[in-house]
Amino acid sequence: MSKKKKPSKKVKNTALVAEKNEEAMVEGILEGSPEGIGVVIVRLECGCKKMAAVAKDGEPASKLIMYRDQAESICELCKKDNGDYMRVTEAFIHWTKPEPSDAVKAKIKTKVLGSQATN
C-alpha cells in the first residue's frame, strides 16, 4: 500500500512546480518585484499561461503577465476572454527561498487561488 502512495505523491508534487520553460519567467518576474515571495502560475487548457508575483500579504506584487511558450502572442481565445478561469487546468504558487511557513502559504494560497481543491 505504501508503494501506491509514493507514486501519487510524486505526481502531485510535479504538477505543482514550475516547468523548466517557466523558470526564466518566474525569475524575471521576481527580479522586477522585490516584495514578491512567490509567483502565481496559472496554466490554461489552450497552452497560454498567466503569471504574477504575490506579496507576503497575498496582494499582487507585479502586473499580470500572460504568454504562450514559443509563440509571439497569446491565442485568439485568450485575447477575447483574457484567459477565462473556466479554462484553467492548473494553478499554484511557486515560492521563493526561504519559503514562508505552511500556515502563511495556506493563507496566501486561499486568498489568491480560492478555497477549491486543486491538484
ZIRAFEN-V255001 format. One record per residue. N is the residue number from 1. RES is the residue in one small letter. NEAR is the number of other C-alpha atoms within 12 Angstrom. Layout:
# ZIRAFEN-V255001
{{N	RES	NEAR} {N	RES	NEAR}}
This chain:
# ZIRAFEN-V255001
{{1	m	7} {2	s	8} {3	k	9} {4	k	10} {5	k	11} {6	k	12} {7	p	13} {8	s	15} {9	k	15} {10	k	15} {11	v	14} {12	k	16} {13	n	17} {14	t	17} {15	a	22} {16	l	24} {17	v	28} {18	a	29} {19	e	18} {20	k	12} {21	n	15} {22	e	28} {23	e	21} {24	a	16} {25	m	29} {26	v	35} {27	e	25} {28	g	20} {29	i	33} {30	l	30} {31	e	20} {32	g	19} {33	s	24} {34	p	20} {35	e	21} {36	g	33} {37	i	37} {38	g	43} {39	v	50} {40	v	44} {41	i	38} {42	v	39} {43	r	33} {44	l	29} {45	e	21} {46	c	26} {47	g	25} {48	c	33} {49	k	40} {50	k	39} {51	m	39} {52	a	38} {53	a	40} {54	v	37} {55	a	29} {56	k	29} {57	d	22} {58	g	29} {59	e	24} {60	p	27} {61	a	27} {62	s	27} {63	k	19} {64	l	23} {65	i	27} {66	m	30} {67	y	30} {68	r	27} {69	d	23} {70	q	13} {71	a	12} {72	e	11} {73	s	17} {74	i	24} {75	c	23} {76	e	16} {77	l	17} {78	c	26} {79	k	16} {80	k	10} {81	d	14} {82	n	23} {83	g	30} {84	d	21} {85	y	20} {86	m	16} {87	r	21} {88	v	24} {89	t	23} {90	e	30} {91	a	33} {92	f	39} {93	i	39} {94	h	37} {95	w	33} {96	t	29} {97	k	12} {98	p	11} {99	e	18} {100	p	23} {101	s	15} {102	d	12} {103	a	12} {104	v	19} {105	k	28} {106	a	22} {107	k	20} {108	i	31} {109	k	33} {110	t	21} {111	k	22} {112	v	30} {113	l	26} {114	g	16} {115	s	12} {116	q	12} {117	a	11} {118	t	19} {119	n	19}}
